[in-house]
Amino acid sequence: MRNVTLLLLALALAAPASAGILDGVLGKPKAEAVDAAQYGALTHLIIVSGATDYKAAQEELLARVERGLRESGCWRLMGHIDAGERIHHAALKAPSPVDWDDEADVSSALLEDLPKRDERLGILILWVTDGRGPAYSENDGIYGRDVVAQVFDSATGDQVWRGHMLIPEDAGGGDARLPAADKARRDDRALSEYDLFASFFVDGLRHPPNMDSACRPRPGAEAPSAPVSDKAKAVVDPVERAAAALASVDAAVRAQAAKTLGQTQDERAVSPLIRALADRDLKVRAYALDALGELGSEDAVDAVAAELSDASKLVRTLAARALGRIGSPRAAPALEKLLGVETEPLVRKRAEASLAKVEPRTGMVDGSSLRDAIGGP
């Protein structure tokens, strides 16, 4: 199962960038503590989604940033979804990262409806001001990504941290505008860019260049391995405990729970794993598919087959592989349908192998590790 992570990392690193590339191509991304003393005193963060015309890109990035911050154990967090439900702030427009001269306007609108203000509480607000990337070559060929973020001290309304990262329209020369037909390569590049942005902002928040560190153990802060609910901790039965952990706010915990359910070899794990296929986090869905294949229950055939139409080639690959491991002839029509439209070689290879296995006329043995699914060592 560890190879699910390896494949995710391979996708994320499809377009590697060195520090020199970041400085030259990405417009010198910058993060800094404006008030190092106050920023270093924060123990809690509320994450707020700023106004944007690129909601899908912003949601994707915020999910990655939140995950990285939770794993750091530096602050207690309220994620942007909870914040949006509990704090009805005005639609906040992004400041200019050139002079940040509208800082006071943002702060005023942000704090107006905040129910509690405290010197230990910071508010992180993030804007995707340009999110043209995954489909940029399908229309006018324009490319761009631009993200701005600020942290405010809730007690005073003062800006205590700020960051900005840009991939300009002409980034990378001709390679920045891939052919419209090459969707898989475009999507891989988009994923790698989300990870670049998330890593930059998480690292910039934890260790601003003008501070030794803003990340030190906080009394009562969430440890990386402890975001499981009290209800889950109280459950003794391993299947019930892992199933309860699938409701964790932390995607890393949910992914581990899916992996654990696959190892139980218990039929009761099938239903919660099927529900996990609807998880918004790619890694959780990947582990859930791998676990369902490991359990081998025919009850999962229809749910797994539905994932053959997912936009992610990783998900399609793992779904095809899981159907082969389950080995039910009921999966044959779905695999045949996929092969009629699929153009990605990695997915086709796995679908063909699985189809050969579920059809009675062959006895092809499917490998037991994800090496077979990804074609790697």
Helices and strands as residue ranges (DSSP letters): H 2-12, H 19-25, E 30-33, H 36-41, E 44-49, H 55-72, E 76-78, H 80-86, H 103-111, E 121-130, G 136-138, E 145-153, E 159-167, G 173-176, H 183-206, H 230-234, H 238-245, H 251-263, G 267-269, H 270-276, H 282-295, G 298-300, H 301-306, G 307-309, H 313-326, G 329-331, H 332-341, H 345-358, H 371-374
